[in-house]
Amino acid sequence: MIRLQCAKLDSLFAKMYTVYILQSLKDGRTYIGYTNNLERRLNEHNSGKSKSTKYRVPFKLLFKEEFQTKRDAEKREI
């Protein structure tokens, strides 16, 4: 019983995945991605560390949606 309760608690604190949509303030184009750390990923995009977006910085966050599994986030991103 105790192990089952611990397993349920662990799932509550499990890593979440976020699908996000960014909009470039430079050209208005959007970018869709997913990550397990949205703050870090936004910093990477806005500091030019992402090859696919480095020439369109800065970005603003338009949308985010969280998922419990990477697979669900990947499916939503598409």
PyMOL Python script that loads the backbone (N, CA, C, O; Angstrom):
from pymol import cmd

cmd.read_pdbstr("""\
ATOM      1  N   MET A   1       0.823  -1.194   0.000  1.00  0.00           N
ATOM      2  CA  MET A   1       0.000   0.000   0.000  1.00  0.00           C
ATOM      3  C   MET A   1       0.868   1.260   0.000  1.00  0.00           C
ATOM      4  O   MET A   1       0.605   2.196  -0.755  1.00  0.00           O
ATOM      5  N   ILE A   2       1.890   1.284   0.835  1.00  0.00           N
ATOM      6  CA  ILE A   2       2.761   2.455   0.903  1.00  0.00           C
ATOM      7  C   ILE A   2       3.501   2.647  -0.415  1.00  0.00           C
ATOM      8  O   ILE A   2       3.626   3.776  -0.887  1.00  0.00           O
ATOM      9  N   ARG A   3       3.989   1.581  -1.009  1.00  0.00           N
ATOM     10  CA  ARG A   3       4.696   1.686  -2.288  1.00  0.00           C
ATOM     11  C   ARG A   3       3.782   2.222  -3.377  1.00  0.00           C
ATOM     12  O   ARG A   3       4.208   3.030  -4.202  1.00  0.00           O
ATOM     13  N   LEU A   4       2.541   1.786  -3.388  1.00  0.00           N
ATOM     14  CA  LEU A   4       1.590   2.260  -4.385  1.00  0.00           C
ATOM     15  C   LEU A   4       1.359   3.755  -4.218  1.00  0.00           C
ATOM     16  O   LEU A   4       1.319   4.485  -5.209  1.00  0.00           O
ATOM     17  N   GLN A   5       1.206   4.220  -2.995  1.00  0.00           N
ATOM     18  CA  GLN A   5       1.004   5.643  -2.747  1.00  0.00           C
ATOM     19  C   GLN A   5       2.229   6.443  -3.168  1.00  0.00           C
ATOM     20  O   GLN A   5       2.088   7.527  -3.734  1.00  0.00           O
ATOM     21  N   CYS A   6       3.416   5.936  -2.907  1.00  0.00           N
ATOM     22  CA  CYS A   6       4.644   6.618  -3.321  1.00  0.00           C
ATOM     23  C   CYS A   6       4.730   6.697  -4.839  1.00  0.00           C
ATOM     24  O   CYS A   6       5.155   7.715  -5.386  1.00  0.00           O
ATOM     25  N   ALA A   7       4.335   5.644  -5.513  1.00  0.00           N
ATOM     26  CA  ALA A   7       4.358   5.653  -6.976  1.00  0.00           C
ATOM     27  C   ALA A   7       3.414   6.713  -7.518  1.00  0.00           C
ATOM     28  O   ALA A   7       3.728   7.385  -8.500  1.00  0.00           O
ATOM     29  N   LYS A   8       2.267   6.863  -6.887  1.00  0.00           N
ATOM     30  CA  LYS A   8       1.318   7.894  -7.318  1.00  0.00           C
ATOM     31  C   LYS A   8       1.898   9.287  -7.083  1.00  0.00           C
ATOM     32  O   LYS A   8       1.747  10.169  -7.928  1.00  0.00           O
ATOM     33  N   LEU A   9       2.552   9.490  -5.955  1.00  0.00           N
ATOM     34  CA  LEU A   9       3.177  10.785  -5.679  1.00  0.00           C
ATOM     35  C   LEU A   9       4.292  11.077  -6.667  1.00  0.00           C
ATOM     36  O   LEU A   9       4.423  12.206  -7.140  1.00  0.00           O
ATOM     37  N   ASP A  10       5.096  10.070  -6.984  1.00  0.00           N
ATOM     38  CA  ASP A  10       6.173  10.261  -7.955  1.00  0.00           C
ATOM     39  C   ASP A  10       5.626  10.714  -9.298  1.00  0.00           C
ATOM     40  O   ASP A  10       6.229  11.557  -9.962  1.00  0.00           O
ATOM     41  N   SER A  11       4.495  10.164  -9.701  1.00  0.00           N
ATOM     42  CA  SER A  11       3.931  10.552 -10.993  1.00  0.00           C
ATOM     43  C   SER A  11       3.445  11.994 -10.979  1.00  0.00           C
ATOM     44  O   SER A  11       3.434  12.648 -12.022  1.00  0.00           O
ATOM     45  N   LEU A  12       3.043  12.498  -9.821  1.00  0.00           N
ATOM     46  CA  LEU A  12       2.619  13.897  -9.731  1.00  0.00           C
ATOM     47  C   LEU A  12       3.788  14.854  -9.937  1.00  0.00           C
ATOM     48  O   LEU A  12       3.608  15.958 -10.451  1.00  0.00           O
ATOM     49  N   PHE A  13       4.980  14.431  -9.535  1.00  0.00           N
ATOM     50  CA  PHE A  13       6.154  15.285  -9.637  1.00  0.00           C
ATOM     51  C   PHE A  13       7.049  14.906 -10.814  1.00  0.00           C
ATOM     52  O   PHE A  13       8.180  15.383 -10.916  1.00  0.00           O
ATOM     53  N   ALA A  14       6.557  14.071 -11.678  1.00  0.00           N
ATOM     54  CA  ALA A  14       7.332  13.638 -12.841  1.00  0.00           C
ATOM     55  C   ALA A  14       7.595  14.819 -13.765  1.00  0.00           C
ATOM     56  O   ALA A  14       6.906  15.838 -13.717  1.00  0.00           O
ATOM     57  N   LYS A  15       8.588  14.658 -14.590  1.00  0.00           N
ATOM     58  CA  LYS A  15       8.964  15.689 -15.544  1.00  0.00           C
ATOM     59  C   LYS A  15       7.809  15.942 -16.511  1.00  0.00           C
ATOM     60  O   LYS A  15       7.232  15.003 -17.058  1.00  0.00           O
ATOM     61  N   MET A  16       7.482  17.199 -16.712  1.00  0.00           N
ATOM     62  CA  MET A  16       6.435  17.576 -17.654  1.00  0.00           C
ATOM     63  C   MET A  16       7.100  18.059 -18.940  1.00  0.00           C
ATOM     64  O   MET A  16       8.235  18.535 -18.931  1.00  0.00           O
ATOM     65  N   TYR A  17       6.385  17.927 -20.020  1.00  0.00           N
ATOM     66  CA  TYR A  17       6.850  18.405 -21.321  1.00  0.00           C
ATOM     67  C   TYR A  17       5.897  19.485 -21.796  1.00  0.00           C
ATOM     68  O   TYR A  17       4.682  19.367 -21.642  1.00  0.00           O
ATOM     69  N   THR A  18       6.449  20.527 -22.367  1.00  0.00           N
ATOM     70  CA  THR A  18       5.662  21.664 -22.809  1.00  0.00           C
ATOM     71  C   THR A  18       5.801  21.852 -24.308  1.00  0.00           C
ATOM     72  O   THR A  18       6.911  21.906 -24.839  1.00  0.00           O
ATOM     73  N   VAL A  19       4.662  21.952 -24.987  1.00  0.00           N
ATOM     74  CA  VAL A  19       4.637  22.357 -26.389  1.00  0.00           C
ATOM     75  C   VAL A  19       4.444  23.866 -26.370  1.00  0.00           C
ATOM     76  O   VAL A  19       3.609  24.379 -25.626  1.00  0.00           O
ATOM     77  N   TYR A  20       5.210  24.572 -27.181  1.00  0.00           N
ATOM     78  CA  TYR A  20       5.143  26.029 -27.155  1.00  0.00           C
ATOM     79  C   TYR A  20       5.155  26.603 -28.568  1.00  0.00           C
ATOM     80  O   TYR A  20       5.654  25.986 -29.509  1.00  0.00           O
ATOM     81  N   ILE A  21       4.596  27.793 -28.685  1.00  0.00           N
ATOM     82  CA  ILE A  21       4.639  28.539 -29.942  1.00  0.00           C
ATOM     83  C   ILE A  21       5.263  29.892 -29.638  1.00  0.00           C
ATOM     84  O   ILE A  21       4.811  30.618 -28.752  1.00  0.00           O
ATOM     85  N   LEU A  22       6.301  30.215 -30.384  1.00  0.00           N
ATOM     86  CA  LEU A  22       6.975  31.503 -30.261  1.00  0.00           C
ATOM     87  C   LEU A  22       6.673  32.344 -31.487  1.00  0.00           C
ATOM     88  O   LEU A  22       6.425  31.820 -32.573  1.00  0.00           O
ATOM     89  N   GLN A  23       6.696  33.659 -31.297  1.00  0.00           N
ATOM     90  CA  GLN A  23       6.589  34.568 -32.437  1.00  0.00           C
ATOM     91  C   GLN A  23       7.798  35.486 -32.427  1.00  0.00           C
ATOM     92  O   GLN A  23       8.143  36.081 -31.405  1.00  0.00           O
ATOM     93  N   SER A  24       8.432  35.587 -33.582  1.00  0.00           N
ATOM     94  CA  SER A  24       9.586  36.465 -33.720  1.00  0.00           C
ATOM     95  C   SER A  24       9.115  37.911 -33.719  1.00  0.00           C
ATOM     96  O   SER A  24       8.205  38.273 -34.464  1.00  0.00           O
ATOM     97  N   LEU A  25       9.730  38.731 -32.888  1.00  0.00           N
ATOM     98  CA  LEU A  25       9.428  40.162 -32.887  1.00  0.00           C
ATOM     99  C   LEU A  25      10.131  40.862 -34.038  1.00  0.00           C
ATOM    100  O   LEU A  25       9.837  42.019 -34.338  1.00  0.00           O
ATOM    101  N   LYS A  26      11.053  40.171 -34.680  1.00  0.00           N
ATOM    102  CA  LYS A  26      11.791  40.727 -35.815  1.00  0.00           C
ATOM    103  C   LYS A  26      10.988  40.624 -37.110  1.00  0.00           C
ATOM    104  O   LYS A  26      10.878  41.600 -37.852  1.00  0.00           O
ATOM    105  N   ASP A  27      10.418  39.428 -37.386  1.00  0.00           N
ATOM    106  CA  ASP A  27       9.722  39.252 -38.667  1.00  0.00           C
ATOM    107  C   ASP A  27       8.300  38.702 -38.538  1.00  0.00           C
ATOM    108  O   ASP A  27       7.626  38.501 -39.549  1.00  0.00           O
ATOM    109  N   GLY A  28       7.837  38.458 -37.313  1.00  0.00           N
ATOM    110  CA  GLY A  28       6.464  38.007 -37.093  1.00  0.00           C
ATOM    111  C   GLY A  28       6.220  36.524 -37.323  1.00  0.00           C
ATOM    112  O   GLY A  28       5.120  36.034 -37.067  1.00  0.00           O
ATOM    113  N   ARG A  29       7.228  35.802 -37.802  1.00  0.00           N
ATOM    114  CA  ARG A  29       7.061  34.368 -38.061  1.00  0.00           C
ATOM    115  C   ARG A  29       6.962  33.595 -36.753  1.00  0.00           C
ATOM    116  O   ARG A  29       7.430  34.050 -35.709  1.00  0.00           O
ATOM    117  N   THR A  30       6.344  32.416 -36.824  1.00  0.00           N
ATOM    118  CA  THR A  30       6.172  31.604 -35.627  1.00  0.00           C
ATOM    119  C   THR A  30       7.050  30.359 -35.677  1.00  0.00           C
ATOM    120  O   THR A  30       7.471  29.908 -36.742  1.00  0.00           O
ATOM    121  N   TYR A  31       7.307  29.826 -34.504  1.00  0.00           N
ATOM    122  CA  TYR A  31       8.103  28.611 -34.335  1.00  0.00           C
ATOM    123  C   TYR A  31       7.387  27.742 -33.312  1.00  0.00           C
ATOM    124  O   TYR A  31       6.965  28.234 -32.266  1.00  0.00           O
ATOM    125  N   ILE A  32       7.247  26.456 -33.605  1.00  0.00           N
ATOM    126  CA  ILE A  32       6.608  25.510 -32.688  1.00  0.00           C
ATOM    127  C   ILE A  32       7.650  24.490 -32.237  1.00  0.00           C
ATOM    128  O   ILE A  32       8.403  23.959 -33.053  1.00  0.00           O
ATOM    129  N   GLY A  33       7.686  24.222 -30.938  1.00  0.00           N
ATOM    130  CA  GLY A  33       8.620  23.239 -30.414  1.00  0.00           C
ATOM    131  C   GLY A  33       8.092  22.612 -29.140  1.00  0.00           C
ATOM    132  O   GLY A  33       6.999  22.939 -28.679  1.00  0.00           O
ATOM    133  N   TYR A  34       8.881  21.704 -28.571  1.00  0.00           N
ATOM    134  CA  TYR A  34       8.544  21.133 -27.269  1.00  0.00           C
ATOM    135  C   TYR A  34       9.823  20.978 -26.461  1.00  0.00           C
ATOM    136  O   TYR A  34      10.916  20.865 -27.017  1.00  0.00           O
ATOM    137  N   THR A  35       9.670  20.974 -25.145  1.00  0.00           N
ATOM    138  CA  THR A  35      10.814  20.912 -24.247  1.00  0.00           C
ATOM    139  C   THR A  35      10.382  20.391 -22.884  1.00  0.00           C
ATOM    140  O   THR A  35       9.195  20.364 -22.561  1.00  0.00           O
ATOM    141  N   ASN A  36      11.360  19.982 -22.096  1.00  0.00           N
ATOM    142  CA  ASN A  36      11.069  19.620 -20.707  1.00  0.00           C
ATOM    143  C   ASN A  36      11.474  20.743 -19.752  1.00  0.00           C
ATOM    144  O   ASN A  36      11.371  20.590 -18.535  1.00  0.00           O
ATOM    145  N   ASN A  37      11.938  21.875 -20.303  1.00  0.00           N
ATOM    146  CA  ASN A  37      12.320  23.024 -19.487  1.00  0.00           C
ATOM    147  C   ASN A  37      12.076  24.286 -20.315  1.00  0.00           C
ATOM    148  O   ASN A  37      12.958  24.735 -21.046  1.00  0.00           O
ATOM    149  N   LEU A  38      10.893  24.845 -20.197  1.00  0.00           N
ATOM    150  CA  LEU A  38      10.499  25.965 -21.051  1.00  0.00           C
ATOM    151  C   LEU A  38      11.359  27.208 -20.821  1.00  0.00           C
ATOM    152  O   LEU A  38      11.752  27.866 -21.784  1.00  0.00           O
ATOM    153  N   GLU A  39      11.651  27.534 -19.590  1.00  0.00           N
ATOM    154  CA  GLU A  39      12.458  28.726 -19.304  1.00  0.00           C
ATOM    155  C   GLU A  39      13.835  28.632 -19.967  1.00  0.00           C
ATOM    156  O   GLU A  39      14.288  29.581 -20.608  1.00  0.00           O
ATOM    157  N   ARG A  40      14.492  27.485 -19.810  1.00  0.00           N
ATOM    158  CA  ARG A  40      15.800  27.286 -20.439  1.00  0.00           C
ATOM    159  C   ARG A  40      15.701  27.389 -21.954  1.00  0.00           C
ATOM    160  O   ARG A  40      16.533  28.033 -22.593  1.00  0.00           O
ATOM    161  N   ARG A  41      14.683  26.753 -22.529  1.00  0.00           N
ATOM    162  CA  ARG A  41      14.544  26.735 -23.989  1.00  0.00           C
ATOM    163  C   ARG A  41      14.261  28.129 -24.537  1.00  0.00           C
ATOM    164  O   ARG A  41      14.800  28.493 -25.582  1.00  0.00           O
ATOM    165  N   LEU A  42      13.440  28.907 -23.867  1.00  0.00           N
ATOM    166  CA  LEU A  42      13.182  30.282 -24.309  1.00  0.00           C
ATOM    167  C   LEU A  42      14.462  31.109 -24.271  1.00  0.00           C
ATOM    168  O   LEU A  42      14.724  31.902 -25.175  1.00  0.00           O
ATOM    169  N   ASN A  43      15.250  30.920 -23.229  1.00  0.00           N
ATOM    170  CA  ASN A  43      16.534  31.624 -23.143  1.00  0.00           C
ATOM    171  C   ASN A  43      17.455  31.225 -24.288  1.00  0.00           C
ATOM    172  O   ASN A  43      18.153  32.072 -24.845  1.00  0.00           O
ATOM    173  N   GLU A  44      17.464  29.944 -24.642  1.00  0.00           N
ATOM    174  CA  GLU A  44      18.282  29.487 -25.771  1.00  0.00           C
ATOM    175  C   GLU A  44      17.829  30.134 -27.076  1.00  0.00           C
ATOM    176  O   GLU A  44      18.655  30.589 -27.867  1.00  0.00           O
ATOM    177  N   HIS A  45      16.526  30.175 -27.298  1.00  0.00           N
ATOM    178  CA  HIS A  45      16.019  30.810 -28.523  1.00  0.00           C
ATOM    179  C   HIS A  45      16.382  32.298 -28.550  1.00  0.00           C
ATOM    180  O   HIS A  45      16.875  32.798 -29.562  1.00  0.00           O
ATOM    181  N   ASN A  46      16.144  32.993 -27.460  1.00  0.00           N
ATOM    182  CA  ASN A  46      16.357  34.441 -27.443  1.00  0.00           C
ATOM    183  C   ASN A  46      17.820  34.854 -27.393  1.00  0.00           C
ATOM    184  O   ASN A  46      18.140  36.012 -27.665  1.00  0.00           O
ATOM    185  N   SER A  47      18.707  33.940 -27.054  1.00  0.00           N
ATOM    186  CA  SER A  47      20.136  34.265 -27.054  1.00  0.00           C
ATOM    187  C   SER A  47      20.828  33.797 -28.332  1.00  0.00           C
ATOM    188  O   SER A  47      22.049  33.901 -28.451  1.00  0.00           O
ATOM    189  N   GLY A  48      20.049  33.279 -29.290  1.00  0.00           N
ATOM    190  CA  GLY A  48      20.616  32.866 -30.570  1.00  0.00           C
ATOM    191  C   GLY A  48      21.307  31.515 -30.552  1.00  0.00           C
ATOM    192  O   GLY A  48      22.075  31.211 -31.465  1.00  0.00           O
ATOM    193  N   LYS A  49      21.058  30.695 -29.536  1.00  0.00           N
ATOM    194  CA  LYS A  49      21.721  29.390 -29.430  1.00  0.00           C
ATOM    195  C   LYS A  49      21.009  28.280 -30.203  1.00  0.00           C
ATOM    196  O   LYS A  49      21.510  27.158 -30.279  1.00  0.00           O
ATOM    197  N   SER A  50      19.858  28.584 -30.768  1.00  0.00           N
ATOM    198  CA  SER A  50      19.118  27.596 -31.557  1.00  0.00           C
ATOM    199  C   SER A  50      19.326  27.892 -33.037  1.00  0.00           C
ATOM    200  O   SER A  50      18.987  28.978 -33.509  1.00  0.00           O
ATOM    201  N   LYS A  51      19.884  26.928 -33.771  1.00  0.00           N
ATOM    202  CA  LYS A  51      20.195  27.139 -35.191  1.00  0.00           C
ATOM    203  C   LYS A  51      18.975  27.550 -36.001  1.00  0.00           C
ATOM    204  O   LYS A  51      19.075  28.393 -36.893  1.00  0.00           O
ATOM    205  N   SER A  52      17.829  26.962 -35.696  1.00  0.00           N
ATOM    206  CA  SER A  52      16.638  27.214 -36.510  1.00  0.00           C
ATOM    207  C   SER A  52      16.004  28.580 -36.271  1.00  0.00           C
ATOM    208  O   SER A  52      15.181  29.021 -37.073  1.00  0.00           O
ATOM    209  N   THR A  53      16.369  29.255 -35.190  1.00  0.00           N
ATOM    210  CA  THR A  53      15.727  30.543 -34.897  1.00  0.00           C
ATOM    211  C   THR A  53      16.707  31.690 -34.651  1.00  0.00           C
ATOM    212  O   THR A  53      16.276  32.813 -34.389  1.00  0.00           O
ATOM    213  N   LYS A  54      17.991  31.438 -34.729  1.00  0.00           N
ATOM    214  CA  LYS A  54      18.962  32.447 -34.283  1.00  0.00           C
ATOM    215  C   LYS A  54      18.930  33.757 -35.073  1.00  0.00           C
ATOM    216  O   LYS A  54      19.360  34.790 -34.559  1.00  0.00           O
ATOM    217  N   TYR A  55      18.433  33.736 -36.300  1.00  0.00           N
ATOM    218  CA  TYR A  55      18.401  34.970 -37.092  1.00  0.00           C
ATOM    219  C   TYR A  55      17.076  35.722 -36.962  1.00  0.00           C
ATOM    220  O   TYR A  55      16.857  36.724 -37.643  1.00  0.00           O
ATOM    221  N   ARG A  56      16.198  35.237 -36.090  1.00  0.00           N
ATOM    222  CA  ARG A  56      14.889  35.872 -35.942  1.00  0.00           C
ATOM    223  C   ARG A  56      14.619  36.367 -34.524  1.00  0.00           C
ATOM    224  O   ARG A  56      13.473  36.667 -34.191  1.00  0.00           O
ATOM    225  N   VAL A  57      15.636  36.458 -33.692  1.00  0.00           N
ATOM    226  CA  VAL A  57      15.454  36.915 -32.308  1.00  0.00           C
ATOM    227  C   VAL A  57      15.101  38.396 -32.289  1.00  0.00           C
ATOM    228  O   VAL A  57      15.467  39.123 -33.213  1.00  0.00           O
ATOM    229  N   PRO A  58      14.408  38.852 -31.273  1.00  0.00           N
ATOM    230  CA  PRO A  58      13.887  38.160 -30.093  1.00  0.00           C
ATOM    231  C   PRO A  58      12.509  37.535 -30.366  1.00  0.00           C
ATOM    232  O   PRO A  58      11.864  37.803 -31.380  1.00  0.00           O
ATOM    233  N   PHE A  59      12.095  36.692 -29.416  1.00  0.00           N
ATOM    234  CA  PHE A  59      10.818  35.993 -29.512  1.00  0.00           C
ATOM    235  C   PHE A  59       9.942  36.294 -28.307  1.00  0.00           C
ATOM    236  O   PHE A  59      10.426  36.594 -27.216  1.00  0.00           O
ATOM    237  N   LYS A  60       8.638  36.204 -28.538  1.00  0.00           N
ATOM    238  CA  LYS A  60       7.694  36.231 -27.421  1.00  0.00           C
ATOM    239  C   LYS A  60       6.910  34.925 -27.442  1.00  0.00           C
ATOM    240  O   LYS A  60       6.681  34.337 -28.499  1.00  0.00           O
ATOM    241  N   LEU A  61       6.506  34.489 -26.268  1.00  0.00           N
ATOM    242  CA  LEU A  61       5.746  33.256 -26.122  1.00  0.00           C
ATOM    243  C   LEU A  61       4.278  33.542 -26.411  1.00  0.00           C
ATOM    244  O   LEU A  61       3.665  34.383 -25.754  1.00  0.00           O
ATOM    245  N   LEU A  62       3.710  32.834 -27.405  1.00  0.00           N
ATOM    246  CA  LEU A  62       2.300  32.998 -27.747  1.00  0.00           C
ATOM    247  C   LEU A  62       1.413  31.968 -27.065  1.00  0.00           C
ATOM    248  O   LEU A  62       0.271  32.261 -26.712  1.00  0.00           O
ATOM    249  N   PHE A  63       1.941  30.753 -26.880  1.00  0.00           N
ATOM    250  CA  PHE A  63       1.109  29.647 -26.418  1.00  0.00           C
ATOM    251  C   PHE A  63       1.985  28.599 -25.754  1.00  0.00           C
ATOM    252  O   PHE A  63       3.131  28.388 -26.149  1.00  0.00           O
ATOM    253  N   LYS A  64       1.430  27.944 -24.737  1.00  0.00           N
ATOM    254  CA  LYS A  64       2.100  26.782 -24.147  1.00  0.00           C
ATOM    255  C   LYS A  64       1.045  25.811 -23.642  1.00  0.00           C
ATOM    256  O   LYS A  64      -0.031  26.211 -23.196  1.00  0.00           O
ATOM    257  N   GLU A  65       1.374  24.529 -23.720  1.00  0.00           N
ATOM    258  CA  GLU A  65       0.492  23.471 -23.247  1.00  0.00           C
ATOM    259  C   GLU A  65       1.367  22.360 -22.679  1.00  0.00           C
ATOM    260  O   GLU A  65       2.326  21.932 -23.322  1.00  0.00           O
ATOM    261  N   GLU A  66       1.039  21.895 -21.476  1.00  0.00           N
ATOM    262  CA  GLU A  66       1.868  20.900 -20.803  1.00  0.00           C
ATOM    263  C   GLU A  66       1.306  19.492 -20.958  1.00  0.00           C
ATOM    264  O   GLU A  66       0.095  19.284 -21.024  1.00  0.00           O
ATOM    265  N   PHE A  67       2.232  18.530 -21.012  1.00  0.00           N
ATOM    266  CA  PHE A  67       1.899  17.119 -21.161  1.00  0.00           C
ATOM    267  C   PHE A  67       2.735  16.305 -20.186  1.00  0.00           C
ATOM    268  O   PHE A  67       3.841  16.704 -19.820  1.00  0.00           O
ATOM    269  N   GLN A  68       2.207  15.175 -19.772  1.00  0.00           N
ATOM    270  CA  GLN A  68       2.929  14.329 -18.829  1.00  0.00           C
ATOM    271  C   GLN A  68       3.964  13.450 -19.505  1.00  0.00           C
ATOM    272  O   GLN A  68       4.890  12.977 -18.847  1.00  0.00           O
ATOM    273  N   THR A  69       3.830  13.221 -20.798  1.00  0.00           N
ATOM    274  CA  THR A  69       4.799  12.371 -21.483  1.00  0.00           C
ATOM    275  C   THR A  69       5.389  13.084 -22.698  1.00  0.00           C
ATOM    276  O   THR A  69       4.749  13.932 -23.319  1.00  0.00           O
ATOM    277  N   LYS A  70       6.609  12.718 -23.010  1.00  0.00           N
ATOM    278  CA  LYS A  70       7.281  13.260 -24.190  1.00  0.00           C
ATOM    279  C   LYS A  70       6.517  12.880 -25.450  1.00  0.00           C
ATOM    280  O   LYS A  70       6.376  13.686 -26.370  1.00  0.00           O
ATOM    281  N   ARG A  71       6.032  11.662 -25.484  1.00  0.00           N
ATOM    282  CA  ARG A  71       5.297  11.184 -26.665  1.00  0.00           C
ATOM    283  C   ARG A  71       4.057  12.038 -26.933  1.00  0.00           C
ATOM    284  O   ARG A  71       3.789  12.399 -28.079  1.00  0.00           O
ATOM    285  N   ASP A  72       3.301  12.362 -25.882  1.00  0.00           N
ATOM    286  CA  ASP A  72       2.116  13.205 -26.061  1.00  0.00           C
ATOM    287  C   ASP A  72       2.501  14.594 -26.558  1.00  0.00           C
ATOM    288  O   ASP A  72       1.811  15.167 -27.402  1.00  0.00           O
ATOM    289  N   ALA A  73       3.599  15.136 -26.039  1.00  0.00           N
ATOM    290  CA  ALA A  73       4.063  16.452 -26.491  1.00  0.00           C
ATOM    291  C   ALA A  73       4.487  16.403 -27.952  1.00  0.00           C
ATOM    292  O   ALA A  73       4.173  17.312 -28.722  1.00  0.00           O
ATOM    293  N   GLU A  74       5.192  15.360 -28.335  1.00  0.00           N
ATOM    294  CA  GLU A  74       5.617  15.216 -29.733  1.00  0.00           C
ATOM    295  C   GLU A  74       4.414  15.130 -30.666  1.00  0.00           C
ATOM    296  O   GLU A  74       4.414  15.738 -31.737  1.00  0.00           O
ATOM    297  N   LYS A  75       3.392  14.380 -30.268  1.00  0.00           N
ATOM    298  CA  LYS A  75       2.195  14.254 -31.107  1.00  0.00           C
ATOM    299  C   LYS A  75       1.484  15.598 -31.248  1.00  0.00           C
ATOM    300  O   LYS A  75       0.989  15.920 -32.328  1.00  0.00           O
ATOM    301  N   ARG A  76       1.426  16.379 -30.183  1.00  0.00           N
ATOM    302  CA  ARG A  76       0.752  17.682 -30.217  1.00  0.00           C
ATOM    303  C   ARG A  76       1.543  18.681 -31.052  1.00  0.00           C
ATOM    304  O   ARG A  76       0.958  19.527 -31.729  1.00  0.00           O
ATOM    305  N   GLU A  77       2.849  18.588 -31.006  1.00  0.00           N
ATOM    306  CA  GLU A  77       3.698  19.523 -31.751  1.00  0.00           C
ATOM    307  C   GLU A  77       3.435  19.414 -33.255  1.00  0.00           C
ATOM    308  O   GLU A  77       3.487  20.418 -33.966  1.00  0.00           O
ATOM    309  N   ILE A  78       3.161  18.233 -33.728  1.00  0.00           N
ATOM    310  CA  ILE A  78       2.940  18.007 -35.160  1.00  0.00           C
ATOM    311  C   ILE A  78       1.612  18.501 -35.533  1.00  0.00           C
ATOM    312  O   ILE A  78       1.223  18.408 -36.697  1.00  0.00           O
TER     313      ILE A  78
END
""", "prot")
cmd.dss("prot")
cmd.show_as("cartoon", "prot")
cmd.util.cbc("prot")
cmd.orient("prot")
